[in-house]
Amino acid sequence: MSEYTLSFLSVTLPQLFVQGGLFTMSLITILLVCLLFAAWKAPAWVKEIGIATLVVGLISVAFGWYNAASALEMTNGEIAPSLLWGGIKCHMVILIYALLVYLVSLIIRIVHKPRLL
């Protein structure tokens, strides 16, 4: 196994990235890079970029759950529970990543807040 293996997940970080979906995970990563750049050059944009990241994650999860509900509807509920939960788990990776990026934006905002004497 790789040195990046998380013991409680038994999955490497690149595998988590692929599980979440390349498009959405790449978009959230681009927003993370923009967030870090904004923290350095334009601190006023940190809040908006953090919220945008959270919204992208939530919309992606909503689309995924909608697709899961459509699959259940098409099969009249005769779908393997392990398949359904595997899909939900993959979409939770996106949500966790988006929440972590949002947490980074909150930490940056706290550090940038002016201190009152």
GROMACS elastic network, one bead per residue, 0.5 to 0.9 nm:
[ bonds ]
;  ai    aj funct       b0    kb
    1     4     6  0.81682   500
    1     5     6  0.66820   500
    1    12     6  0.80873   500
    2     5     6  0.55663   500
    2    12     6  0.68773   500
    3     6     6  0.86271   500
    3    12     6  0.83317   500
    4    11     6  0.85881   500
    4    12     6  0.56194   500
    4    13     6  0.62495   500
    4    14     6  0.86241   500
    5     8     6  0.88768   500
    5     9     6  0.79147   500
    5    10     6  0.62456   500
    5    11     6  0.57396   500
    5    13     6  0.67635   500
    6     9     6  0.54772   500
    6    10     6  0.56524   500
    6    11     6  0.60970   500
    6    12     6  0.62908   500
    6    13     6  0.76504   500
    7    10     6  0.51397   500
    7    11     6  0.77061   500
    8    11     6  0.83773   500
    9    12     6  0.81403   500
   11    14     6  0.83607   500
   11    15     6  0.62470   500
   11    16     6  0.67124   500
   12    15     6  0.52118   500
   12    16     6  0.64025   500
   12    17     6  0.88029   500
   13    16     6  0.50388   500
   13    17     6  0.62795   500
   13    18     6  0.87986   500
   14    18     6  0.63317   500
   14    19     6  0.85831   500
   15    18     6  0.51376   500
   15    19     6  0.60365   500
   15    20     6  0.86208   500
   16    20     6  0.61776   500
   16    21     6  0.87659   500
   16    90     6  0.81089   500
   16    93     6  0.69208   500
   16    94     6  0.89946   500
   17    20     6  0.53939   500
   17    21     6  0.66972   500
   17    22     6  0.67937   500
   17    25     6  0.62895   500
   17    26     6  0.83947   500
   17    93     6  0.80546   500
   17    94     6  0.84454   500
   18    21     6  0.52078   500
   18    22     6  0.56322   500
   18    25     6  0.79310   500
   19    22     6  0.79226   500
   19    89     6  0.88578   500
   19    90     6  0.54782   500
   19    91     6  0.81002   500
   19    93     6  0.74364   500
   19    94     6  0.86607   500
   20    23     6  0.86739   500
   20    24     6  0.72441   500
   20    25     6  0.62064   500
   20    89     6  0.88219   500
   20    90     6  0.52547   500
   20    91     6  0.59466   500
   20    92     6  0.78184   500
   20    93     6  0.54790   500
   20    94     6  0.52442   500
   20    95     6  0.88858   500
   20    97     6  0.89966   500
   21    24     6  0.57571   500
   21    25     6  0.59226   500
   21    26     6  0.82049   500
   21    90     6  0.80905   500
   21    91     6  0.83920   500
   21    94     6  0.79144   500
   22    25     6  0.53135   500
   22    26     6  0.56982   500
   22    27     6  0.83438   500
   23    26     6  0.52287   500
   23    27     6  0.61225   500
   23    28     6  0.87086   500
   24    27     6  0.50033   500
   24    28     6  0.61951   500
   24    29     6  0.85182   500
   24    56     6  0.77441   500
   24    57     6  0.76409   500
   24    60     6  0.71517   500
   24    94     6  0.74082   500
   25    28     6  0.51246   500
   25    29     6  0.61009   500
   25    30     6  0.86131   500
   25    57     6  0.87463   500
   25    94     6  0.66146   500
   25    97     6  0.79465   500
   25    98     6  0.86298   500
   26    30     6  0.61157   500
   26    31     6  0.85682   500
   27    30     6  0.50788   500
   27    31     6  0.62593   500
   27    32     6  0.86348   500
   27    53     6  0.84758   500
   27    56     6  0.82378   500
   28    32     6  0.61718   500
   28    33     6  0.87363   500
   28    53     6  0.59934   500
   28    54     6  0.87686   500
   28    56     6  0.73926   500
   28    57     6  0.76337   500
   28    94     6  0.85867   500
   28    97     6  0.78131   500
   28    98     6  0.65976   500
   28   101     6  0.79371   500
   29    33     6  0.63033   500
   29    34     6  0.85939   500
   29    97     6  0.89742   500
   29    98     6  0.89866   500
   29   101     6  0.85475   500
   30    33     6  0.51124   500
   30    34     6  0.62061   500
   30    35     6  0.85123   500
   31    35     6  0.59659   500
   31    36     6  0.86180   500
   31    49     6  0.66729   500
   31    50     6  0.79595   500
   31    52     6  0.80110   500
   31    53     6  0.63600   500
   31   101     6  0.84493   500
   32    36     6  0.62456   500
   32    37     6  0.85661   500
   32    49     6  0.81457   500
   32    50     6  0.81686   500
   32    53     6  0.78859   500
   32   101     6  0.62759   500
   32   102     6  0.88073   500
   32   104     6  0.86559   500
   32   105     6  0.87121   500
   33    36     6  0.51723   500
   33    37     6  0.61675   500
   33    38     6  0.84966   500
   34    37     6  0.50127   500
   34    38     6  0.59189   500
   34    39     6  0.84814   500
   34    46     6  0.87088   500
   34    49     6  0.74802   500
   35    38     6  0.50106   500
   35    39     6  0.61143   500
   35    40     6  0.87367   500
   35    43     6  0.88733   500
   35    45     6  0.78038   500
   35    46     6  0.58012   500
   35    47     6  0.87689   500
   35    49     6  0.60019   500
   35    50     6  0.70822   500
   35   101     6  0.85998   500
   35   104     6  0.86679   500
   35   105     6  0.70068   500
   36    39     6  0.50698   500
   36    40     6  0.65889   500
   36    41     6  0.88649   500
   36    46     6  0.82022   500
   36   104     6  0.89858   500
   36   105     6  0.84518   500
   36   108     6  0.86914   500
   37    40     6  0.52414   500
   37    41     6  0.61502   500
   37    42     6  0.76363   500
   37    43     6  0.88871   500
   38    41     6  0.50306   500
   38    43     6  0.55069   500
   38    44     6  0.77601   500
   38    45     6  0.61175   500
   38    46     6  0.59961   500
   38    49     6  0.85212   500
   39    42     6  0.59238   500
   39    44     6  0.81462   500
   39    45     6  0.78039   500
   39    46     6  0.61676   500
   39   105     6  0.85174   500
   39   108     6  0.68174   500
   39   109     6  0.82998   500
   39   112     6  0.83450   500
   40    43     6  0.66752   500
   42    45     6  0.58613   500
   42    46     6  0.74855   500
   43    46     6  0.54525   500
   43    47     6  0.82631   500
   43   108     6  0.85076   500
   43   109     6  0.77335   500
   43   112     6  0.74176   500
   44    47     6  0.69332   500
   44    48     6  0.81220   500
   44   109     6  0.88429   500
   45    48     6  0.53730   500
   45    49     6  0.61904   500
   45    50     6  0.85825   500
   46    49     6  0.53034   500
   46    50     6  0.61055   500
   46    51     6  0.86430   500
   46   105     6  0.60570   500
   46   106     6  0.82974   500
   46   108     6  0.75515   500
   46   109     6  0.69119   500
   47    50     6  0.51935   500
   47    51     6  0.62237   500
   47    52     6  0.85870   500
   47   102     6  0.87470   500
   47   105     6  0.65545   500
   47   106     6  0.74819   500
   47   109     6  0.72299   500
   48    51     6  0.51487   500
   48    52     6  0.60439   500
   48    53     6  0.85850   500
   49    53     6  0.61615   500
   49    54     6  0.86803   500
   49   102     6  0.84269   500
   49   105     6  0.78116   500
   50    53     6  0.51471   500
   50    54     6  0.63904   500
   50    55     6  0.87412   500
   50    98     6  0.86726   500
   50    99     6  0.89911   500
   50   101     6  0.68112   500
   50   103     6  0.80118   500
   50   104     6  0.80058   500
   50   105     6  0.53029   500
   50   106     6  0.76542   500
   51    54     6  0.50455   500
   51    55     6  0.61508   500
   51    56     6  0.86105   500
   51   102     6  0.67951   500
   51   105     6  0.85804   500
   52    55     6  0.50483   500
   52    56     6  0.61249   500
   52    57     6  0.86062   500
   52   102     6  0.88031   500
   53    56     6  0.51626   500
   53    57     6  0.62808   500
   53    58     6  0.86901   500
   53    98     6  0.58098   500
   53    99     6  0.80535   500
   53   101     6  0.70585   500
   53   102     6  0.66368   500
   54    57     6  0.51596   500
   54    58     6  0.61868   500
   54    59     6  0.86118   500
   54    95     6  0.78822   500
   54    98     6  0.53375   500
   54    99     6  0.62403   500
   54   101     6  0.78948   500
   54   102     6  0.62197   500
   55    58     6  0.50669   500
   55    59     6  0.60040   500
   55    60     6  0.84386   500
   55    98     6  0.83660   500
   56    59     6  0.52371   500
   56    60     6  0.61125   500
   56    61     6  0.86350   500
   56    95     6  0.89445   500
   56    98     6  0.76782   500
   57    60     6  0.51864   500
   57    61     6  0.62359   500
   57    62     6  0.86289   500
   57    91     6  0.89361   500
   57    94     6  0.59241   500
   57    95     6  0.51748   500
   57    96     6  0.83660   500
   57    97     6  0.79103   500
   57    98     6  0.53315   500
   57    99     6  0.79110   500
   58    61     6  0.51157   500
   58    62     6  0.60915   500
   58    63     6  0.86522   500
   58    94     6  0.84192   500
   58    95     6  0.64859   500
   58    98     6  0.81755   500
   59    63     6  0.61972   500
   59    64     6  0.85683   500
   60    63     6  0.51791   500
   60    64     6  0.61884   500
   60    65     6  0.86703   500
   60    91     6  0.76071   500
   60    94     6  0.75625   500
   60    95     6  0.81649   500
   61    65     6  0.61121   500
   61    66     6  0.84545   500
   61    88     6  0.85029   500
   61    91     6  0.55206   500
   61    92     6  0.71869   500
   61    94     6  0.71747   500
   61    95     6  0.67532   500
   62    65     6  0.51892   500
   62    66     6  0.60613   500
   62    67     6  0.86104   500
   62    91     6  0.89170   500
   63    67     6  0.61889   500
   63    68     6  0.86232   500
   64    67     6  0.50898   500
   64    68     6  0.62200   500
   64    69     6  0.86566   500
   64    87     6  0.79514   500
   64    88     6  0.76642   500
   64    91     6  0.65253   500
   65    69     6  0.61118   500
   65    70     6  0.85140   500
   65    87     6  0.85161   500
   65    88     6  0.71260   500
   65    91     6  0.80450   500
   66    69     6  0.50682   500
   66    70     6  0.61740   500
   66    71     6  0.86470   500
   67    71     6  0.61731   500
   67    72     6  0.86197   500
   68    71     6  0.50721   500
   68    72     6  0.62471   500
   68    73     6  0.85952   500
   68    84     6  0.70223   500
   68    87     6  0.75080   500
   68    88     6  0.79856   500
   69    72     6  0.50447   500
   69    73     6  0.61178   500
   69    74     6  0.86548   500
   70    74     6  0.61451   500
   70    75     6  0.86733   500
   71    74     6  0.51365   500
   71    75     6  0.62736   500
   71    76     6  0.84881   500
   71    77     6  0.82982   500
   71    79     6  0.82105   500
   72    75     6  0.53156   500
   72    76     6  0.59516   500
   72    78     6  0.71629   500
   72    79     6  0.66396   500
   72    84     6  0.85600   500
   73    76     6  0.50978   500
   73    77     6  0.62734   500
   74    77     6  0.77378   500
   74    78     6  0.89605   500
   75    78     6  0.53739   500
   75    79     6  0.65300   500
   76    79     6  0.80520   500
   77    80     6  0.87788   500
   78    81     6  0.88907   500
   79    82     6  0.85864   500
   79    83     6  0.72340   500
   79    84     6  0.72294   500
   80    83     6  0.53197   500
   80    84     6  0.65450   500
   80    85     6  0.88178   500
   81    84     6  0.50459   500
   81    85     6  0.60345   500
   81    86     6  0.83308   500
   82    85     6  0.51872   500
   82    86     6  0.58809   500
   82    87     6  0.85997   500
   83    86     6  0.50715   500
   83    87     6  0.63701   500
   83    88     6  0.87793   500
   84    87     6  0.52941   500
   84    88     6  0.63868   500
   84    89     6  0.86684   500
   85    89     6  0.59570   500
   85    90     6  0.85656   500
   86    89     6  0.50182   500
   86    90     6  0.62994   500
   86    91     6  0.88124   500
   87    90     6  0.51374   500
   87    91     6  0.64542   500
   87    92     6  0.87088   500
   88    91     6  0.51622   500
   88    92     6  0.61931   500
   88    93     6  0.88633   500
   89    93     6  0.65550   500
   90    93     6  0.53150   500
   90    94     6  0.71445   500
   91    94     6  0.52762   500
   91    95     6  0.66251   500
   91    96     6  0.88332   500
   92    96     6  0.60338   500
   92    97     6  0.84689   500
   93    96     6  0.51940   500
   93    97     6  0.61484   500
   93    98     6  0.85967   500
   94    97     6  0.52028   500
   94    98     6  0.61533   500
   94    99     6  0.85835   500
   95    98     6  0.50924   500
   95    99     6  0.60668   500
   95   100     6  0.85674   500
   96    99     6  0.50709   500
   96   100     6  0.61541   500
   96   101     6  0.86961   500
   97   100     6  0.51038   500
   97   101     6  0.63148   500
   97   102     6  0.86166   500
   98   101     6  0.51550   500
   98   102     6  0.61579   500
   98   103     6  0.85877   500
   99   103     6  0.60730   500
   99   104     6  0.86198   500
  100   104     6  0.62842   500
  100   105     6  0.87177   500
  101   105     6  0.63758   500
  101   106     6  0.87771   500
  102   106     6  0.63259   500
  102   107     6  0.87156   500
  103   106     6  0.50217   500
  103   107     6  0.62344   500
  103   108     6  0.86060   500
  104   107     6  0.50893   500
  104   108     6  0.61575   500
  104   109     6  0.86039   500
  105   108     6  0.50728   500
  105   109     6  0.61620   500
  105   110     6  0.86444   500
  106   109     6  0.50542   500
  106   110     6  0.61977   500
  106   111     6  0.86711   500
  107   110     6  0.50713   500
  107   111     6  0.62361   500
  107   112     6  0.86257   500
  108   111     6  0.51308   500
  108   112     6  0.61531   500
  108   113     6  0.86542   500
  109   112     6  0.50697   500
  109   113     6  0.60824   500
  110   113     6  0.52960   500
  110   114     6  0.87021   500
  111   114     6  0.82133   500
  112   115     6  0.88498   500
